[in-house]
Amino acid sequence: MTLQGWLVLVLSFIVSLLLMIAPTAPWLSDIWPIWLLPVLFYWIMALPHRVGIFYAWFFGIILDLLYNSLIGTHALALVILAGIFIKMSRRFSFFSGLQQILTMFFLNLLYLGIVAITQLYSNQTILLSFWWPALTTALIWPFVHALLRHYRRRFRMT
C-alpha cells in the first residue's frame, strides 16, 4: 500500500475519533453515532490483512483516554466486536443494504452492552438514552461505507 493509502487509513480513524468527541447540541449528544465502529468495520472488511484486532485494541485505548473511562472498557468492547466481525466480514459484504444496517445495529447494541456492563461495575447509572447511538450508528453505515470505498478505490488501497 502506498503512503497516500496509509494516510487515508489513519486519517479516517482520526476523523472518526474527532467526530466522537466533537461538541454537539445537548439534544444531539444523546443520539450521536459511535463513528469509530463503522470505520473500523469497513477497514476490517476491505483490508482484512492490514486492519484487525490490534487496530480495535489501539483505538479502544484511545477512546478510553478521550472519554476518561476505565482503561480497557472500550478496548475490550472493540476487540470482541472486531473478532466477531472478522469472522463474518466475508458474508457481510454479500448482505443487502437492510441486512447490513440490521447487523450493524445488533453489533452496536453488543458494543454498548459491553460498555454498559463495565460502567455498572464502576457504579455508574445507565440511562435509556445510552442505547440510541446503536440506531444512529447503524443508519450512518451506508454513507460511511460509500465514502471510505470511494477513497479506497481512488488511492488504490490493497
FIKOLZA-1660 file (N, C-alpha, C; in steps of 0.1 Angstrom, whole numbers, plus 5000, padded with zeros to 4 digits):
% residues 158
   i   px   py   pz ch aa at
   1 5009 4988 5000  A  M  N
   1 5000 5000 5000  A  M CA
   1 5009 5012 5000  A  M  C
   2 5005 5022 4993  A  T  N
   2 5013 5035 4992  A  T CA
   2 5012 5043 5004  A  T  C
   3 5020 5053 5005  A  L  N
   3 5020 5062 5016  A  L CA
   3 5006 5070 5017  A  L  C
   4 5001 5073 5005  A  Q  N
   4 4988 5080 5005  A  Q CA
   4 4977 5071 5010  A  Q  C
   5 4978 5058 5007  A  G  N
   5 4968 5049 5012  A  G CA
   5 4969 5048 5028  A  G  C
   6 4981 5047 5033  A  W  N
   6 4982 5047 5048  A  W CA
   6 4977 5060 5054  A  W  C
   7 4979 5071 5047  A  L  N
   7 4974 5084 5053  A  L CA
   7 4959 5084 5053  A  L  C
   8 4952 5078 5042  A  V  N
   8 4938 5078 5042  A  V CA
   8 4933 5069 5053  A  V  C
   9 4939 5058 5055  A  L  N
   9 4935 5048 5066  A  L CA
   9 4936 5055 5080  A  L  C
  10 4948 5061 5082  A  V  N
  10 4950 5067 5095  A  V CA
  10 4941 5080 5097  A  V  C
  11 4939 5088 5087  A  L  N
  11 4930 5099 5087  A  L CA
  11 4916 5096 5090  A  L  C
  12 4912 5085 5084  A  S  N
  12 4898 5081 5086  A  S CA
  12 4895 5077 5101  A  S  C
  13 4905 5071 5107  A  F  N
  13 4904 5068 5121  A  F CA
  13 4904 5080 5130  A  F  C
  14 4913 5089 5126  A  I  N
  14 4914 5102 5134  A  I CA
  14 4902 5110 5133  A  I  C
  15 4896 5111 5120  A  V  N
  15 4884 5119 5119  A  V CA
  15 4873 5112 5127  A  V  C
  16 4872 5099 5127  A  S  N
  16 4861 5093 5134  A  S CA
  16 4863 5095 5149  A  S  C
  17 4875 5095 5154  A  L  N
  17 4877 5098 5168  A  L CA
  17 4873 5113 5171  A  L  C
  18 4877 5122 5162  A  L  N
  18 4873 5136 5164  A  L CA
  18 4858 5138 5164  A  L  C
  19 4852 5131 5155  A  L  N
  19 4837 5132 5155  A  L CA
  19 4831 5127 5167  A  L  C
  20 4837 5117 5173  A  M  N
  20 4831 5111 5186  A  M CA
  20 4832 5121 5197  A  M  C
  21 4843 5129 5198  A  I  N
  21 4844 5139 5209  A  I CA
  21 4840 5153 5205  A  I  C
  22 4835 5155 5193  A  A  N
  22 4831 5168 5189  A  A CA
  22 4819 5173 5198  A  A  C
  23 4820 5186 5201  A  P  N
  23 4809 5191 5209  A  P CA
  23 4796 5192 5201  A  P  C
  24 4785 5188 5207  A  T  N
  24 4772 5188 5200  A  T CA
  24 4762 5195 5208  A  T  C
  25 4751 5198 5202  A  A  N
  25 4739 5203 5210  A  A CA
  25 4735 5192 5220  A  A  C
  26 4729 5197 5231  A  P  N
  26 4725 5187 5241  A  P CA
  26 4715 5177 5236  A  P  C
  27 4706 5181 5228  A  W  N
  27 4696 5171 5222  A  W CA
  27 4703 5161 5213  A  W  C
  28 4713 5166 5206  A  L  N
  28 4720 5157 5196  A  L CA
  28 4730 5148 5203  A  L  C
  29 4735 5151 5215  A  S  N
  29 4745 5143 5221  A  S CA
  29 4740 5129 5225  A  S  C
  30 4727 5128 5228  A  D  N
  30 4721 5116 5232  A  D CA
  30 4720 5106 5220  A  D  C
  31 4720 5111 5208  A  I  N
  31 4718 5102 5196  A  I CA
  31 4730 5102 5187  A  I  C
  32 4741 5109 5192  A  W  N
  32 4753 5110 5183  A  W CA
  32 4759 5096 5181  A  W  C
  33 4762 5093 5168  A  P  N
  33 4767 5080 5165  A  P CA
  33 4781 5077 5170  A  P  C
  34 4783 5064 5171  A  I  N
  34 4797 5059 5175  A  I CA
  34 4805 5058 5162  A  I  C
  35 4811 5069 5158  A  W  N
  35 4817 5070 5145  A  W CA
  35 4828 5060 5142  A  W  C
  36 4835 5056 5153  A  L  N
  36 4846 5047 5151  A  L CA
  36 4842 5033 5146  A  L  C
  37 4830 5028 5151  A  L  N
  37 4826 5014 5147  A  L CA
  37 4824 5012 5132  A  L  C
  38 4817 5020 5125  A  P  N
  38 4816 5018 5111  A  P CA
  38 4829 5019 5103  A  P  C
  39 4837 5028 5108  A  V  N
  39 4851 5030 5101  A  V CA
  39 4859 5017 5104  A  V  C
  40 4859 5013 5116  A  L  N
  40 4867 5000 5119  A  L CA
  40 4861 4989 5111  A  L  C
  41 4848 4987 5111  A  F  N
  41 4842 4976 5104  A  F CA
  41 4845 4976 5089  A  F  C
  42 4845 4988 5083  A  Y  N
  42 4847 4989 5069  A  Y CA
  42 4862 4985 5066  A  Y  C
  43 4871 4990 5074  A  W  N
  43 4885 4986 5071  A  W CA
  43 4888 4972 5073  A  W  C
  44 4881 4966 5083  A  I  N
  44 4883 4951 5085  A  I CA
  44 4878 4944 5073  A  I  C
  45 4867 4948 5068  A  M  N
  45 4861 4942 5056  A  M CA
  45 4869 4944 5044  A  M  C
  46 4874 4956 5042  A  A  N
  46 4881 4960 5029  A  A CA
  46 4895 4955 5029  A  A  C
  47 4902 4957 5041  A  L  N
  47 4916 4953 5042  A  L CA
  47 4918 4944 5053  A  L  C
  48 4913 4932 5053  A  P  N
  48 4915 4923 5064  A  P CA
  48 4929 4919 5067  A  P  C
  49 4938 4920 5058  A  H  N
  49 4952 4916 5060  A  H CA
  49 4960 4928 5067  A  H  C
  50 4953 4940 5067  A  R  N
  50 4960 4951 5073  A  R CA
  50 4954 4956 5086  A  R  C
  51 4940 4956 5087  A  V  N
  51 4933 4961 5098  A  V CA
  51 4926 4949 5106  A  V  C
  52 4928 4949 5119  A  G  N
  52 4922 4938 5126  A  G CA
  52 4921 4941 5141  A  G  C
  53 4924 4931 5149  A  I  N
  53 4923 4932 5163  A  I CA
  53 4932 4942 5169  A  I  C
  54 4944 4944 5165  A  F  N
  54 4953 4954 5170  A  F CA
  54 4947 4968 5169  A  F  C
  55 4942 4971 5157  A  Y  N
  55 4936 4984 5155  A  Y CA
  55 4925 4986 5164  A  Y  C
  56 4916 4976 5166  A  A  N
  56 4905 4977 5175  A  A CA
  56 4910 4980 5189  A  A  C
  57 4920 4973 5194  A  W  N
  57 4925 4975 5207  A  W CA
  57 4931 4989 5209  A  W  C
  58 4940 4993 5199  A  F  N
  58 4946 5006 5199  A  F CA
  58 4937 5017 5200  A  F  C
  59 4927 5017 5191  A  F  N
  59 4917 5028 5191  A  F CA
  59 4908 5027 5203  A  F  C
  60 4906 5015 5208  A  G  N
  60 4898 5014 5220  A  G CA
  60 4905 5020 5232  A  G  C
  61 4918 5018 5233  A  I  N
  61 4925 5025 5244  A  I CA
  61 4925 5040 5242  A  I  C
  62 4926 5045 5230  A  I  N
  62 4925 5059 5228  A  I CA
  62 4911 5065 5232  A  I  C
  63 4900 5057 5229  A  L  N
  63 4887 5061 5233  A  L CA
  63 4886 5061 5248  A  L  C
  64 4892 5052 5255  A  D  N
  64 4892 5052 5269  A  D CA
  64 4898 5064 5275  A  D  C
  65 4909 5068 5269  A  L  N
  65 4916 5081 5273  A  L CA
  65 4908 5093 5270  A  L  C
  66 4902 5093 5258  A  L  N
  66 4894 5105 5254  A  L CA
  66 4881 5107 5263  A  L  C
  67 4875 5096 5266  A  Y  N
  67 4863 5096 5274  A  Y CA
  67 4865 5095 5289  A  Y  C
  68 4878 5094 5293  A  N  N
  68 4882 5093 5307  A  N CA
  68 4874 5082 5314  A  N  C
  69 4873 5071 5307  A  S  N
  69 4867 5059 5312  A  S CA
  69 4877 5049 5317  A  S  C
  70 4872 5039 5324  A  L  N
  70 4881 5029 5329  A  L CA
  70 4889 5023 5318  A  L  C
  71 4903 5023 5319  A  I  N
  71 4911 5018 5309  A  I CA
  71 4908 5004 5305  A  I  C
  72 4906 5002 5292  A  G  N
  72 4903 4988 5288  A  G CA
  72 4888 4986 5285  A  G  C
  73 4879 4995 5289  A  T  N
  73 4865 4994 5286  A  T CA
  73 4862 4993 5271  A  T  C
  74 4865 5004 5265  A  H  N
  74 4862 5005 5250  A  H CA
  74 4871 4995 5242  A  H  C
  75 4884 4993 5247  A  A  N
  75 4893 4984 5241  A  A CA
  75 4887 4970 5241  A  A  C
  76 4882 4966 5252  A  L  N
  76 4876 4952 5253  A  L CA
  76 4864 4951 5244  A  L  C
  77 4855 4961 5244  A  A  N
  77 4844 4960 5235  A  A CA
  77 4847 4960 5221  A  A  C
  78 4857 4968 5217  A  L  N
  78 4861 4969 5203  A  L CA
  78 4868 4956 5198  A  L  C
  79 4876 4950 5207  A  V  N
  79 4883 4938 5204  A  V CA
  79 4873 4926 5202  A  V  C
  80 4863 4925 5211  A  I  N
  80 4853 4915 5209  A  I CA
  80 4845 4917 5196  A  I  C
  81 4841 4929 5193  A  L  N
  81 4834 4932 5181  A  L CA
  81 4842 4930 5169  A  L  C
  82 4855 4933 5169  A  A  N
  82 4864 4931 5158  A  A CA
  82 4865 4916 5155  A  A  C
  83 4867 4908 5166  A  G  N
  83 4868 4894 5164  A  G CA
  83 4855 4888 5158  A  G  C
  84 4844 4893 5162  A  I  N
  84 4831 4888 5156  A  I CA
  84 4830 4892 5142  A  I  C
  85 4834 4905 5139  A  F  N
  85 4832 4910 5126  A  F CA
  85 4842 4903 5116  A  F  C
  86 4854 4900 5121  A  I  N
  86 4864 4894 5112  A  I CA
  86 4858 4880 5108  A  I  C
  87 4851 4873 5117  A  K  N
  87 4846 4860 5113  A  K CA
  87 4834 4861 5103  A  K  C
  88 4827 4872 5103  A  M  N
  88 4816 4874 5095  A  M CA
  88 4817 4883 5083  A  M  C
  89 4829 4889 5081  A  S  N
  89 4831 4900 5072  A  S CA
  89 4829 4896 5057  A  S  C
  90 4833 4884 5054  A  R  N
  90 4831 4879 5040  A  R CA
  90 4817 4878 5037  A  R  C
  91 4809 4872 5046  A  R  N
  91 4794 4871 5043  A  R CA
  91 4787 4885 5044  A  R  C
  92 4792 4894 5053  A  F  N
  92 4786 4907 5054  A  F CA
  92 4786 4915 5041  A  F  C
  93 4796 4913 5033  A  S  N
  93 4797 4921 5021  A  S CA
  93 4786 4917 5011  A  S  C
  94 4781 4905 5013  A  F  N
  94 4770 4900 5004  A  F CA
  94 4756 4903 5009  A  F  C
  95 4755 4908 5021  A  F  N
  95 4742 4912 5026  A  F CA
  95 4736 4923 5018  A  F  C
  96 4723 4924 5018  A  S  N
  96 4716 4935 5013  A  S CA
  96 4718 4947 5022  A  S  C
  97 4715 4959 5017  A  G  N
  97 4717 4971 5025  A  G CA
  97 4709 4971 5038  A  G  C
  98 4697 4966 5038  A  L  N
  98 4689 4965 5050  A  L CA
  98 4695 4955 5060  A  L  C
  99 4700 4944 5055  A  Q  N
  99 4706 4934 5063  A  Q CA
  99 4719 4939 5069  A  Q  C
 100 4726 4947 5062  A  Q  N
 100 4739 4953 5067  A  Q CA
 100 4735 4963 5078  A  Q  C
 101 4725 4971 5076  A  I  N
 101 4721 4980 5087  A  I CA
 101 4716 4973 5099  A  I  C
 102 4708 4963 5098  A  L  N
 102 4704 4955 5109  A  L CA
 102 4715 4948 5116  A  L  C
 103 4725 4943 5109  A  T  N
 103 4736 4936 5115  A  T CA
 103 4744 4947 5123  A  T  C
 104 4746 4958 5117  A  M  N
 104 4754 4969 5123  A  M CA
 104 4746 4973 5136  A  M  C
 105 4733 4974 5136  A  F  N
 105 4725 4977 5148  A  F CA
 105 4728 4968 5159  A  F  C
 106 4727 4955 5156  A  F  N
 106 4729 4945 5167  A  F CA
 106 4744 4945 5172  A  F  C
 107 4753 4947 5163  A  L  N
 107 4767 4948 5167  A  L CA
 107 4769 4960 5176  A  L  C
 108 4763 4971 5172  A  N  N
 108 4764 4983 5181  A  N CA
 108 4757 4981 5194  A  N  C
 109 4746 4974 5195  A  L  N
 109 4740 4971 5207  A  L CA
 109 4749 4962 5216  A  L  C
 110 4756 4953 5210  A  L  N
 110 4765 4945 5217  A  L CA
 110 4777 4953 5223  A  L  C
 111 4782 4962 5215  A  Y  N
 111 4793 4971 5219  A  Y CA
 111 4788 4979 5231  A  Y  C
 112 4776 4985 5230  A  L  N
 112 4771 4993 5241  A  L CA
 112 4768 4985 5253  A  L  C
 113 4764 4973 5251  A  G  N
 113 4761 4964 5262  A  G CA
 113 4774 4961 5270  A  G  C
 114 4785 4958 5263  A  I  N
 114 4798 4956 5270  A  I CA
 114 4802 4968 5277  A  I  C
 115 4801 4980 5271  A  V  N
 115 4804 4992 5278  A  V CA
 115 4795 4994 5290  A  V  C
 116 4782 4991 5289  A  A  N
 116 4773 4993 5300  A  A CA
 116 4776 4984 5311  A  A  C
 117 4780 4972 5309  A  I  N
 117 4784 4962 5319  A  I CA
 117 4796 4968 5327  A  I  C
 118 4806 4972 5320  A  T  N
 118 4817 4977 5327  A  T CA
 118 4814 4990 5335  A  T  C
 119 4805 4998 5330  A  Q  N
 119 4801 5010 5337  A  Q CA
 119 4793 5007 5349  A  Q  C
 120 4785 4996 5348  A  L  N
 120 4777 4992 5360  A  L CA
 120 4786 4987 5371  A  L  C
 121 4797 4981 5368  A  Y  N
 121 4807 4976 5378  A  Y CA
 121 4814 4988 5385  A  Y  C
 122 4814 4999 5378  A  S  N
 122 4820 5011 5385  A  S CA
 122 4810 5020 5390  A  S  C
 123 4798 5015 5393  A  N  N
 123 4787 5022 5399  A  N CA
 123 4782 5034 5392  A  N  C
 124 4782 5034 5379  A  Q  N
 124 4776 5044 5371  A  Q CA
 124 4762 5040 5366  A  Q  C
 125 4753 5050 5365  A  T  N
 125 4740 5046 5360  A  T CA
 125 4739 5046 5345  A  T  C
 126 4730 5038 5340  A  I  N
 126 4728 5037 5325  A  I CA
 126 4714 5042 5323  A  I  C
 127 4713 5053 5315  A  L  N
 127 4700 5058 5311  A  L CA
 127 4695 5052 5298  A  L  C
 128 4682 5053 5296  A  L  N
 128 4677 5048 5283  A  L CA
 128 4683 5054 5271  A  L  C
 129 4687 5067 5272  A  S  N
 129 4693 5074 5261  A  S CA
 129 4706 5068 5257  A  S  C
 130 4712 5060 5266  A  F  N
 130 4725 5054 5263  A  F CA
 130 4725 5045 5251  A  F  C
 131 4713 5039 5248  A  W  N
 131 4712 5029 5237  A  W CA
 131 4709 5035 5223  A  W  C
 132 4705 5048 5223  A  W  N
 132 4702 5054 5210  A  W CA
 132 4713 5054 5200  A  W  C
 133 4725 5056 5203  A  P  N
 133 4736 5056 5193  A  P CA
 133 4737 5043 5185  A  P  C
 134 4732 5032 5190  A  A  N
 134 4732 5020 5183  A  A CA
 134 4724 5021 5170  A  A  C
 135 4713 5028 5171  A  L  N
 135 4704 5030 5159  A  L CA
 135 4711 5040 5149  A  L  C
 136 4715 5051 5155  A  T  N
 136 4721 5062 5146  A  T CA
 136 4734 5057 5139  A  T  C
 137 4742 5049 5146  A  T  N
 137 4754 5044 5140  A  T CA
 137 4751 5034 5129  A  T  C
 138 4741 5026 5131  A  A  N
 138 4736 5017 5120  A  A CA
 138 4731 5024 5108  A  A  C
 139 4724 5035 5111  A  L  N
 139 4719 5043 5099  A  L CA
 139 4729 5051 5091  A  L  C
 140 4741 5054 5098  A  I  N
 140 4751 5061 5090  A  I CA
 140 4760 5051 5082  A  I  C
 141 4759 5038 5085  A  W  N
 141 4767 5028 5079  A  W CA
 141 4768 5030 5063  A  W  C
 142 4756 5031 5056  A  P  N
 142 4757 5032 5042  A  P CA
 142 4766 5044 5037  A  P  C
 143 4765 5055 5044  A  F  N
 143 4772 5067 5040  A  F CA
 143 4787 5065 5043  A  F  C
 144 4790 5060 5054  A  V  N
 144 4805 5058 5058  A  V CA
 144 4810 5047 5048  A  V  C
 145 4803 5037 5045  A  H  N
 145 4808 5027 5036  A  H CA
 145 4811 5033 5022  A  H  C
 146 4801 5041 5017  A  A  N
 146 4803 5046 5004  A  A CA
 146 4815 5056 5003  A  A  C
 147 4816 5064 5014  A  L  N
 147 4827 5074 5014  A  L CA
 147 4841 5067 5015  A  L  C
 148 4842 5057 5024  A  L  N
 148 4855 5051 5025  A  L CA
 148 4858 5042 5013  A  L  C
 149 4848 5036 5007  A  R  N
 149 4850 5028 4995  A  R CA
 149 4855 5037 4983  A  R  C
 150 4850 5050 4983  A  H  N
 150 4854 5059 4972  A  H CA
 150 4869 5062 4974  A  H  C
 151 4873 5065 4986  A  Y  N
 151 4887 5068 4989  A  Y CA
 151 4896 5056 4987  A  Y  C
 152 4891 5045 4991  A  R  N
 152 4900 5032 4989  A  R CA
 152 4902 5030 4975  A  R  C
 153 4892 5032 4966  A  R  N
 153 4894 5030 4952  A  R CA
 153 4902 5041 4946  A  R  C
 154 4900 5053 4950  A  R  N
 154 4907 5064 4944  A  R CA
 154 4922 5063 4947  A  R  C
 155 4926 5058 4959  A  F  N
 155 4940 5057 4962  A  F CA
 155 4945 5043 4960  A  F  C
 156 4937 5034 4954  A  R  N
 156 4941 5020 4951  A  R CA
 156 4947 5013 4963  A  R  C
 157 4939 5013 4974  A  M  N
 157 4944 5007 4986  A  M CA
 157 4941 4992 4986  A  M  C
 158 4952 4984 4987  A  T  N
 158 4950 4970 4988  A  T CA
 158 4958 4964 5000  A  T  C
% end
